[in-house]
Amino acid sequence: MSRPRSTPASPITTPPSTATAPVADAAAVQDFIAAGEILGSACFGCGPDVPHGLHIQRTGRDGTTAFAEFTVIPEHQGAPGLAHGGLLATAMDEILGTSAWLLGRRYVTGRLETDYLAPVPVGSLVHLRSWCKGVDGRKAYLEAEGRLGGPDGRVAVRAAALFIEVPLEHFTAKGTP
C-alpha cells in the first residue's frame, strides 16, 4: 500500500529491492500480550496515567496496518492554538511502532522523517494510520499519516520510518523491565 508524499522518502526509509512483504504475526502478538509486553500506563503516547500525554487509542488493525486516534489538548500546543510539531512527530512514532509490533518482533525507531502538511488546531481529533512497506533482515520500513477529524479527513502529517529489530535484553538492560 503506498501513498503520495509531499517530498520523496529518503533512501534510508525506502525499502531496498531485497525487502520482503510484511506479514503480521498474530500468534507472536498474542504471546506479547500474555507476557505483559503491552506498553505500560506511563507511556507518553498511549499511557492513561500521563496527565498531558497523547492518550492515543488504538482503534483497529488489518494485517500490519494499524489505526488509532487522539485529541489535541491545550497542553499539546506549540504556536498559539496549534499542536506542537514535535508532539505530532511523537504521534507518528507511536502509530508506526504499533505497525512494527504487529510483525511479532521487538523494534525500536532508527529514523523518523515527518512532513507537516496542514496546521492541527487544538481540539482536533487526529486519526492515525500506519503500515509496513517491507522487511529486510532486522530492518522494517514503515509509513504513516495523520488525518484531521477522522479517516477521511485532510492529511495533516505524514511520516516514513526505519525500525530496527532488537532483542528483549535491549529493553531489560537499558530500561525498566
Secondary structure, DSSP 8 states (H G I E B T S, - for coil): -----SS---GGGS--TT-B-----HHHHHHHHHTT-S--TT-TTT-TT-TTS---EEEEEETTEEEEEEE--GGGBSSTTBB-HHHHHHHHHHHHHHHHHTTTS-EEEEEEEEEE-S--BTT-EEEEEEEEEEEETTEEEEEEEEEESSTTS-EEEEEEEEEEE--THHHHHHS--
